Amino acid sequence: MTNAFAAGLVAFGGLLLALGVLVAIPALVVVLVPWHWQAAAAWIVLYVLLGIGLVLFGKTRFRVGLPAKTLASLKENKEWALRRMKSTVK
């Protein structure tokens, strides 16, 4: 249990660090560059393109399929039901 708590703390700390970087760098660029709104717009475009790219890449990596055990169970149930129907018809 303590390892799970420690892993959660490490993951949350990493998330906070990533968010800090993702906010600090654009903020510094906007403050340091004389054309503020163009710099902010460039960061927005960069984040949107990066997000779209990651979503599309993630969608291609999904392997969603029907569970094999469920399909086998349904096939067995179908065969059982068909046998029962044939035996009652006689």
N, C-alpha and C positions, 0 to 999 in steps of 0.2 A: 504494500500500500504506500509506503514512503517513497519507493521508486517511481510509482505512478504520479505522485504529487510533485516530486522533483522534476520528472519529465514534463509535466504540465507547466511548471514554473519556467523551465528552460524554453519551452515552445512559446509561452506567452511573452517572455523576455525578447525572444527573437522576433516575434511579431511587432512588439513595440519598437524595437530597433529599426526594423524595415519601414514601419510607418514614419518614424522620425526622419529617416533618410529621404523617404518619398515626399515629405513635407518640407524639410529643411533646404534641400538643394533648390527646388523651384523658388522658395521664398528668398533665398540668397540671390539667385539670378535676377528675380524681379526687383530686388532692392539695389543691386549693384549695376544693373544695365539701365542706361538712360531711357530706353523705350520700354516702359513697364508693361503696358498691356500687350504689346507684341510678344514679349518674352513669356508672359503668362499664357497667351494663346498658343505659342509653340509648345509649351509643356503640356497643355491640355490635349493638343493634337497628338503629341508623342505618347501620352498615357492612353488615349483612346485607341490609337493604332496598336500599341503593345497589348492592350486588353483584348482587342478583337483577334489579334494573332494568337494569343494564348488560348482564347476560347475555341477558336477553330482547330488549333493543334490538339487541344484536349478532347474535342469531339471526335477527332479521327482516332484517338487512342482508346476510346470506350469499346469494350467488348461485351455488349449486352446480348445475352442469349437465354433461351429457355432452360430451366434447370433439368438436368438429365434424370434425376431421381423422380421428379414430379411427372415427367413424360412417361417414364417406365411405369409408375404407379397408375397413371390414367389409362395406359394401354392394358395393364392387368385388369383394372376395373371394367374396362370395355369388354375384354374377353370373358370375364366372369359373368357380366350382365347378358352377353350374347348366349353363353352356355345355359344360363338360367332360363332365358326366354325360349330356347330350343327345347329344353327338357320339359317345360310346362305346356308347350304346344302339342306334344304327343298325346 
